[in-house]
Amino acid sequence: MDKKKEIIKGVKTLVLKKGYNNVSVEDITTYIGIAKGSFYTYFKSKNSLINYILEEKIMRLKREMNNFFKNIENIDQAVEKLVKLKLVLKNEEDIKVDLMITSFFRNIDSLDEHTVKILIDIEKITVNFVKKILLTYQKDTKIQIEDIEFYSKFVNSIINNYKIFNLFVSDKNDFIRTIHELDKKYRNKEFKSDMEKIIQSIIKILK
């Protein structure tokens, strides 16, 4: 693994373990065993590193949007795919990014202006993603064109709230910090049942 990837992977682990405000550049370089100079070869600061990770998240979202509509014929299939896409995170590094984003929103006052802007952009992109789905399959729903924006935000919030307050919260009512903890949630039978309820509830709301 090259140093840039090591830095990115290392900061994800440290932010989840210690919290964004408690992680310094020195912590990152010590954790992965490189000199500070190596860090600054790739990133100007901790903030620029975090922003890079968030920008990568935006690029992944856009790729998912471009590939989403393959083999989707109606709103029922679209809702099912959307919910599973947002809740069933298969890549470990993507899971860490989503956990980080959740922690950032809880500590948004401590973030720099550019980081906050990127976080807002991520939310806008996800809402617009839902909006595109609803516009594409509007004929399958009861939604009027003037209400698309409202329902897009509403559907997105249903999925996000479940992810944050059910998946990302531990049994001790603290936010999950490790992949192992989240994996236990995924293996729980209640998760599959909950996901099906979310899918059916959203379809019922839309139709």
C-alpha positions as CSV (number, residue, x, y, z in Angstrom):
1,M,0.0,0.0,0.0
2,D,1.4,3.4,-0.9
3,K,1.9,6.1,1.7
4,K,-1.1,8.2,0.6
5,K,-3.5,5.3,1.0
6,E,-1.9,4.5,4.4
7,I,-2.5,8.0,5.6
8,I,-6.1,8.0,4.4
9,K,-6.8,4.6,6.0
10,G,-5.0,5.6,9.2
11,V,-6.9,8.8,9.8
12,K,-10.3,7.0,9.3
13,T,-9.3,4.5,12.1
14,L,-8.0,7.3,14.4
15,V,-11.0,9.6,14.0
16,L,-13.4,6.8,14.8
17,K,-11.3,5.8,17.8
18,K,-10.4,9.1,19.3
19,G,-12.7,11.7,17.7
20,Y,-11.8,14.3,15.1
21,N,-10.7,17.0,17.5
22,N,-8.4,14.6,19.3
23,V,-6.4,13.5,16.3
24,S,-3.4,15.5,15.2
25,V,-1.1,15.1,12.2
26,E,1.5,13.7,14.6
27,D,-1.0,11.1,15.8
28,I,-1.6,10.0,12.2
29,T,2.1,9.8,11.2
30,T,3.0,7.9,14.4
31,Y,0.1,5.5,14.0
32,I,1.2,4.5,10.5
33,G,4.9,4.9,11.1
34,I,5.9,7.6,8.7
35,A,7.7,11.0,9.0
36,K,5.7,14.2,9.2
37,G,7.3,15.3,6.0
38,S,5.8,12.4,4.2
39,F,2.3,13.5,5.3
40,Y,2.8,17.0,4.0
41,T,3.9,15.6,0.7
42,Y,0.3,14.6,0.1
43,F,-1.8,16.9,2.3
44,K,-1.4,20.4,3.5
45,S,-3.2,19.7,6.8
46,K,-5.5,17.4,8.7
47,N,-8.4,19.4,7.3
48,S,-7.2,19.0,3.7
49,L,-6.9,15.2,4.3
50,I,-10.5,15.0,5.7
51,N,-11.8,17.1,2.8
52,Y,-10.1,14.8,0.3
53,I,-11.8,11.8,1.9
54,L,-15.2,13.6,1.7
55,E,-14.6,14.5,-1.9
56,E,-13.9,10.9,-2.7
57,K,-17.3,10.1,-1.1
58,I,-19.0,12.5,-3.4
59,M,-17.3,10.8,-6.4
60,R,-18.5,7.4,-5.2
61,L,-22.1,8.8,-4.8
62,K,-22.0,10.1,-8.4
63,R,-20.8,6.7,-9.7
64,E,-23.6,5.0,-7.8
65,M,-26.2,7.4,-9.3
66,N,-24.9,6.7,-12.8
67,N,-25.2,2.9,-12.4
68,F,-28.4,2.9,-10.3
69,F,-31.1,2.6,-13.0
70,K,-29.8,-0.6,-14.6
71,N,-32.5,-3.3,-14.5
72,I,-34.9,-1.2,-12.5
73,E,-38.4,-1.2,-13.9
74,N,-40.6,0.5,-11.3
75,I,-40.7,2.5,-8.1
76,D,-40.9,-0.7,-5.9
77,Q,-37.6,-2.0,-7.3
78,A,-36.1,1.5,-7.1
79,V,-37.0,1.9,-3.4
80,E,-35.6,-1.5,-2.5
81,K,-32.4,-0.9,-4.3
82,L,-32.0,2.6,-2.8
83,V,-32.6,1.4,0.8
84,K,-30.1,-1.5,0.4
85,L,-27.6,0.8,-1.2
86,K,-27.7,3.2,1.7
87,L,-27.9,0.7,4.5
88,V,-25.9,-2.3,3.4
89,L,-22.4,-1.0,3.3
90,K,-20.1,-3.7,2.0
91,N,-16.7,-2.0,1.8
92,E,-14.9,-1.5,5.1
93,E,-13.4,1.8,4.1
94,D,-16.8,3.1,2.9
95,I,-18.3,2.1,6.2
96,K,-15.6,4.0,8.1
97,V,-16.3,7.1,6.0
98,D,-20.0,7.0,6.8
99,L,-19.3,6.6,10.5
100,M,-16.9,9.5,10.3
101,I,-19.5,11.7,8.6
102,T,-22.0,10.9,11.3
103,S,-19.4,11.9,13.9
104,F,-18.7,15.1,12.0
105,F,-22.4,16.2,12.0
106,R,-22.4,15.7,15.8
107,N,-19.4,18.1,16.1
108,I,-20.0,20.4,13.2
109,D,-19.1,23.5,15.1
110,S,-15.5,22.3,15.3
111,L,-15.1,21.8,11.5
112,D,-13.7,24.4,9.1
113,E,-16.0,26.2,6.7
114,H,-14.9,24.2,3.6
115,T,-15.5,20.8,5.4
116,V,-19.0,21.9,6.4
117,K,-19.7,22.9,2.8
118,I,-18.7,19.5,1.5
119,L,-20.9,17.8,4.1
120,I,-23.8,19.9,3.0
121,D,-23.0,19.0,-0.6
122,I,-23.1,15.3,0.3
123,E,-26.6,15.7,1.7
124,K,-27.7,17.7,-1.3
125,I,-26.4,15.1,-3.7
126,T,-28.2,12.3,-1.8
127,V,-31.5,14.2,-1.8
128,N,-31.1,14.9,-5.5
129,F,-30.4,11.2,-6.0
130,V,-33.8,10.4,-4.4
131,K,-35.4,13.2,-6.4
132,K,-34.2,11.7,-9.7
133,I,-35.6,8.3,-8.7
134,L,-39.0,9.9,-7.9
135,L,-39.1,11.8,-11.1
136,T,-38.1,8.8,-13.1
137,Y,-40.9,6.6,-11.6
138,Q,-43.4,9.3,-10.8
139,K,-46.1,7.5,-12.9
140,D,-45.9,4.7,-10.3
141,T,-46.7,7.0,-7.4
142,K,-49.3,9.4,-6.2
143,I,-46.9,12.3,-5.9
144,Q,-47.5,15.5,-7.8
145,I,-44.6,17.2,-9.5
146,E,-44.7,20.2,-7.1
147,D,-44.3,17.8,-4.1
148,I,-41.2,15.9,-5.4
149,E,-38.8,18.0,-3.5
150,F,-40.6,17.4,-0.2
151,Y,-40.9,13.7,-0.7
152,S,-37.2,13.4,-1.8
153,K,-36.1,15.0,1.5
154,F,-38.6,12.9,3.5
155,V,-37.5,9.6,2.0
156,N,-33.8,10.4,2.5
157,S,-34.4,11.4,6.1
158,I,-36.2,8.1,6.9
159,I,-33.3,6.1,5.6
160,N,-30.7,8.3,7.2
161,N,-32.4,8.4,10.6
162,Y,-32.5,4.6,10.7
163,K,-28.9,4.3,9.8
164,I,-27.7,6.9,12.3
165,F,-29.9,6.0,15.3
166,N,-30.3,2.2,14.8
167,L,-27.3,1.0,12.9
168,F,-24.7,3.5,14.1
169,V,-25.7,3.5,17.8
170,S,-24.2,0.7,20.0
171,D,-26.1,-1.3,22.7
172,K,-24.6,1.2,25.2
173,N,-26.4,4.1,23.5
174,D,-23.1,5.5,22.2
175,F,-22.1,5.8,18.6
176,I,-20.3,2.8,17.1
177,R,-16.6,3.3,16.5
178,T,-15.5,-0.1,15.0
179,I,-16.4,-2.2,12.0
180,H,-16.8,-5.2,14.4
181,E,-19.6,-3.5,16.2
182,L,-21.4,-2.6,13.0
183,D,-20.9,-6.1,11.7
184,K,-22.8,-7.5,14.7
185,K,-25.7,-5.2,13.8
186,Y,-25.7,-6.5,10.2
187,R,-25.8,-10.1,11.4
188,N,-28.8,-9.4,13.6
189,K,-32.0,-10.8,12.3
190,E,-33.8,-7.6,13.3
191,F,-31.8,-5.6,10.8
192,K,-33.1,-7.6,7.8
193,S,-36.6,-7.3,9.2
194,D,-36.2,-3.6,9.8
195,M,-34.9,-3.0,6.3
196,E,-37.9,-4.7,4.8
197,K,-40.2,-2.6,6.9
198,I,-38.5,0.5,5.7
199,I,-38.8,-0.5,2.1
200,Q,-42.5,-1.3,2.4
201,S,-43.2,1.8,4.4
202,I,-41.6,4.1,1.9
203,I,-43.4,2.4,-1.0
204,K,-46.7,2.8,0.9
205,I,-46.0,6.5,1.5
206,L,-45.2,7.1,-2.2
207,K,-48.1,5.1,-3.6
